[in-house]
Amino acid sequence: MSDSRQYPVPEMPGGVSIEARSASIIIPTFNGASRIGNCLDSLVKQTAGQNVEILVVDDGSTDNTANVVRGYSSVRLIPQANAGPASARNRGALEAQGKILLFTDDDCVPMADWLEAMLGPFMDPDVVGAKGIYRTHQTSLAARFVQIEYEDKYRLMAGLPSIDFIDTYSAAFRRDRFLEMTGYDTSFPVACAEDVELSYRMSARGWKMKFVPAAIVYHTHPDTFPRYLKKKYKFAFWRVLAVRKNPSKGVKDSHTPQIMKLQLLLAPALLLAVVFDLIRRPMVPVSVLVLGGFLLSTLPFTRQAIRKDVIVGILSPILLAARACAQVLGVAAGLMYARRKPTEETASSKPTPDCGS
C-alpha cells in the first residue's frame, strides 16, 4: 500500500528546498552577441556548484551569438529557426531539466544574489511564480524617468500578498505549472505582453505569484524620450491583445496604477475639449478643466519623483502627458489590429526589440 502522507521537503543551506534548488535558467536571444556575455558572466558565477543549469535558446541569430555562448562550457546552447521570443522561451522550458524555470533576457545582468532571491518564494509549495525588479546604471534623463516609473509600479506591488503580472526579465515558475498552461502564447510575435498574458491566465486559476524586490537585474532603459515613447506605444498596442484574452484584467491588475488609466482617458478628452471650446466658446473653457484634472492626477507620481530626482519630478507632468498620448495611440492601433485578427491567429514571427513595461 502506498504511503499517502505528506512529508516536509528537505532543505538545503540557506533555507531553500531541494526542489527549488533544481532549476533551469532560460535566456532567449536573437542577435545578442554584443550583450549576452555580461548576462552569462553573472549567471555562471551564481550557478557554480549548484543543481542549476543555464540554457540559451538562439532564435535564429545571424550574428556571432552562437560562438559567444559556446565559449561558456557550463551553458547549454539550443539553436532553433527564428520563431520569436515566446517560442524560444517555450522551447527552453521543454528542454529544461529543473523543477523551477527562471527567465531573464540577454540584455539583463542579474545581481550576485539574484538566483537565491528568485528561488526563495518557492519554499512555499503554493507559490507558482515569482517576479524580480529592474535597476539601471544609466544617468540620462529619460532612463532616470523610466527607472522611477518602474519603482512607482514596484511600490504598488510590494504591499500585495499575490501578484498577477510577471515580466520575463526576472521571472520564475514551477515547470509543471508552466507546461500545464502551455507556456507563453506564441501569437505574440515580439517580446511584448506575452508574459503579461501568461500571468493573467495563471491568476485566473487562483495561483499564487510573489513579488521579490530583492531579485534585481540591471538593464539598459531607453536613453531618449522618442525611444521611450515608442516602447510605450508598442506595449499599449500588444497589451490590448493580452486584455482581449483576459478581459477582467482590463479593469485592474497588480502592476498598473489605476491613475495611469485615468490619464490615458484624459489625453483624448483634452483634445475633444479643445475642439468643443473652439466651437462653442463657453465662459469657462472645458479644456482648462480637463487640463487641471490631468495635472492633479500627476501629483502623486510627481511627489514621489521629486524625492528621488528633482529634475525628473519637475518634468513629470509633461512626461506623463506624453506617455498618455503614446499609450492612447497604441491602444487605438491595437484595437484596430485586434478587430482584423482572430484571437487565436498567429501573427508574423519576425522579432523586434522588447517593449519593456
N, C-alpha and C positions, 0 to 999 in steps of 0.2 A: 504494500500500500504506500502510495506516495505521501510524503510529509508536506501538508499544505500550509504549515505555519510560516509566518514572515519573520525573517531574521534580520538584524541590523547589518547594513553593508559595511564591511571592514573599511577603515580609514587609513590613508597614507599620511606621512608627516605633513603638517600644515593644515590638517583638518579636512582635506578633500578626499572623497571616497575613491576607491579603486575604479569604480565605474566611470567617474568623472575624469580620472587620470587617463582613461583610454579614449584618446581624442584625435581628431584629424583636422588640420588647418588647411583650408581650401582657398586658393588665390586664383581667380580668373585673370587672364591677361590677353591683351591684343596690342601688338607692337609696343611692349613695355620694356624693351631692353635698356632704355636710358633711366628707368626709375625703379625697377623691381629689385635691384641689388640691395638698396637700402632697407627695403622691407624684409628681404630674406636674411640679411645680416643680423637683424634684430631677432627674428624668429628662431634662427638656428641656435643662437645662444640660449634662448629660453627653453627650447625643447631638448637640449643635450641631456642624455641620461634619463629621459622620461618616456613613458609609453604614449608618445605623441608623434604623429607623422605630419609632414608638410607636403601638400600636393599643389602643384601649379598646373592649371589647365590652360594650355596655349590655344587660344581660339583663332587659329589660322593666321598667326602673325607672319608678316613678310619681312620683318627686320631680323636682328640678331638675338631675339628673345630666347630662343631655344638654347643657343650656345651659352648665354649668360646663366640660365637656370642649370644647365649641365655642369657648370662649374661648382655647384654645391652638391657634394656626394650624398648628403642626407636628405635631399629634396627629390621627390618623385615628379617627373615631368610627364604630363598626359596631353599629347597633341590631339587636336581634332580640327575638322574643317570648320571654317567660320560659320557660327550659328548664333552668335550673340551671347551676352554675359549670363543671362538666365539659364540658357542651355549649358554653358560652361560650368556654372555652379552645380547644376543638377548632375552633370557628368562626374564632377568631383565627388559628390555625395554618393553616387552609385559605386564608385571605385574605392571609397574610403573604408577603412577597417575599424575606425574608432567608434565608440558609443556616443560621443559628443562631437558634433560638427561645429567648427569655428570658421567664420568667413571674415576676410578683410580684403582690401583692394591693393593693387600693385603700386599705387601712389601713396600708400599709408606706411608709417613707421611706428609700429607698436612700441610702447614703453617697456622697460625691462620686466615689469611685473604684470603686463597685460594678460598673459596666459593664465597666471594664478588667479587674477581678479575675475576673469571671464568664467573660469571653472567653478569658482566659489558658490554661486547660486544653485548649482546642481547637487549640492549636498541635500537640498530639499527635493524629495522624489516627485513632488507635484510640479516643480518648475520644468517647463518645456523649452523656454527660450530666454535669452539674455541679450542686453544691448549695452555697449560702452559709449564713449564720447570722443569727439574731435577736439584737438587743440592745434595751434599753428605757431610757428616761429616768425611769421611774416609781420612786417611793420607798415605795409601800405594801408592807406585809409580804408580802401574797400575791404581788404582782408580783416582789418580790425572790426569793421562793422559786421561782417559775416560771422566772426567769432562771437561777438556779443549777441547776435541774433540766435546762434546755436545755444548759447548759455541761457538765454531767455526761455527757450524750449526745455532745456535740461531742468531749469528751476521748476517748471510746471510738472515735469515727470517725477522729480525727486520725492515728492510727497505722496505718490500713489503706491498702493500695495501691489498693483499689477499694471502692466502697460499693454498697448496693442499696436506698437509701432517699433519695429526693429530694422535698422538700416544695415546694409551689408558691409559697411566699412568696419564695423566692430560688432559682429553678430555671433550667436551660438544657439544651437538647437540640439535636442536629443535626436539622434539619427533616425530611430524608428518612427518618431512622430513626423519628422521632416518628410520621410519617404511615404508615410501614410497620407500626407497632404499632396503627394506627387511633386513636391518641391516648388520651385519658382515657376510662375506662369510664363511660358516661352512666347506668348503672343505679345509680350513687351519686348521689342527688338533692341532696346537700349537700356543702359543701367539707370533706369528712371522709373520708380514706382512699382517695379515688380516685387521689391522687398516689402513695400507697404501693403501690397495686395495679399501676399502670403501672411503677413502679420494679422491683417484683418480677418482672414479665413480662420486662423488659429484662435483668435479672440472670440469669434462667433461660436466656437466649440467650448468656450469657457476655460480654455487652457491658460495656465499661469505663466506670465513672462515678466522678467525683472529688469529694472534699470540699474546699471552698475557704473556709477560715476568714477570709480577707481580704475576702470578698464579704459586706458587712454591710448589713442593713436594720434600721431602728428600727421598733418595733412596740409597740402597747398591749396588754399582757398582762391577763388577768383581775385586777381590783384587789381582789376579795374572795374568800374561800375558798369560799363557796357557788357563785360563778360558776366558779371553778377546778374544783371537783369535778364540776359539771355538764358542763364540757367534757371532763373525764377519762372520765366515764360515756359521753358521746356518741362520743368517739373509740374507746373499747373496743368499743362497740356496732358501729360500722361497720368496725372492724379485723377483726372476725370474718368479714365478707364478703370482705375482701381476702385473708385467710389461707385461706378456703374455696376461693378460686380459685387459690391458690398454696400448697398445704399444706406444702411443705417449709420455708417461711418461718415457720411456727408454731414451729419448733424454735429457729431462730436467724436474726437479721438484724443488719445493721451499726449499727442505730440504738437497739435496745432492750437495755439491760443485762440479762444473764441473771438477776441477783439480783432484778430487778423482778418477773420471772415467779415466782420463789420466794416473794416477798412476796404476790403475788396468790393463791397457793395457801395460804399460811399464814393469810390472813384468814378464809376459811370453816373452815379447820382449827381455829382458835381457838374459833369458835362451837360446832363439834362437840365439842371438848374440854371446854368448859364444860358442855354437856349431859351428856356422859359422866361428868364429875365429880359432877354433881348426882345422877345415877342410881346410880353405883357407889361413890362416895366413896372413892377409892383413898388410900393413905397419902401418896403424892406426887401432887398434882393434875397431871393431864396438861395442863391449861390453863396452868399455870405453866411447864411445859417448852416448850410451843408459844410462849408469850409471850416466853420467854427467847430462843428461836430467832429470833423475829422481830426482837427488839431487836439481837441480834448481826448480823442481816442489814442493819441500818440503819447500822452503824458506818462502813463506807467512805464512804457519802454524807455522813454527819454530820461526819466529819473534814474532808472537802473543803469542806463548807458553813461550818464554823466558821472556816476560814482566810479566807473571803471575807466572812462576815457572822455574827457571834457569835450574835445573837438567832435568826436563821433556823436556824443549826446546832443550837442547844439545842432548838428546837421540832421539828426534823426527824423524830425518831421518831414523834411524834404525827401530823404532817402526812403522812408516808409511810404510816402506818396508815390514815388517812382516804382517801388516794389509792387504796390497795389495795382498800378496801371499795367505792369508787365504780367501780373497774375491774371488780371481780368482778360487781357488779350489771349493768354494761354488757355484759360478756361473756355473762352468763346471758340477758339480754334479746336480745342479738344472736344467740345460738344458737337461741332460740325463734323469732325472726324468720326466720332462715335456713331453719329446718325448714318454714316456711309458704311460702317464696318459692323458686321455681326459680332456679338460678344465673343464668340469662340474663334473667330477668324484670326489667323496668324499673319502679322504684318511682315514687311521686309525685315530681314535679319542683319542688315548691314549695321555694324556698331558705330556709335558716335560717343563723344565724351560723356562721362556720367553727369547726372544732373545735380547731385547734392540735394539738400532739403532746406 
